[in-house]
């Protein structure tokens, strides 16, 4: 089925707000440009930020800003933090290279427990502790402001 422009405009105009349309080819008409019930404003592009500190095995502390809703892996990538080999699988839960160690209190406050897939990957990580998690699986919230995580000295890329 092929629709001509006037028919298409008629169909579209049932769903959107009327805006004048002018053209030398087509007569002056109104075209509705907003879908009923949906916002026509731009989405909020700036997410709220929190402070996160990564502590390397050598004691070096890397303080950075992280966006609420991002993962710890996103934070490392988006801030170009130099953690060699970190997040090699880009968050596909296949390598264990984004292994991080949490303080017990922060670990206990995490909203979600690790999935079976995450636990399988953690079994392959070096320096595993009872408070180990994969950074690609930790989504940041406002409550995590000031979070401090340990970065193990070595990584194990389970894909190799």
LINLINDA-V33419 format. One line per field, one symbol per residue. ss: DSSP state (H for helix, E for strand, - for the rest). phi: phi as a letter, one per 20 degrees, with the letter a starting at -180 (. if undefined). psi: psi as a letter, one per 30 degrees, with the letter a starting at -180 (. if undefined). A space follows every 10 residues. Layout:
# LINLINDA-V33419
ss: ???
phi: ???
psi: ???
This chain:
# LINLINDA-V33419
ss: ----HHHHHH HHH----EEE E-------EE EE-------- --------EE EEEEE----- EEEEEEE--- EHHHHHHH-- ---------- --------EE EE-HHHHHH- -----HHHHH HH-------- -EEEHHH-E- -HHH--EEEE E---------
phi: .ddeggffff ffffdcffcf ccbfedffcd cedcefndfd ffffeeefdc eccddfgenf ddebecegne effgffffdl fecgmfmgem nemccmfdfc ddfgffgfef fcefffffff ffgeeflfcf debeffddef cgfegngcce dgfccceffe
psi: kkkleeeeee eeffflkkkk kkkfeklklk kkgkkkflkg lkljfjlkll kkkkjlfgfk kjklkkkkfl leeeeeefgh kjjkfkhegh gghgfgfgkl klkeeeeffk fklkleeeee eeffklhklf gklkffgjkk lefgkgkkkk jlelljjff.
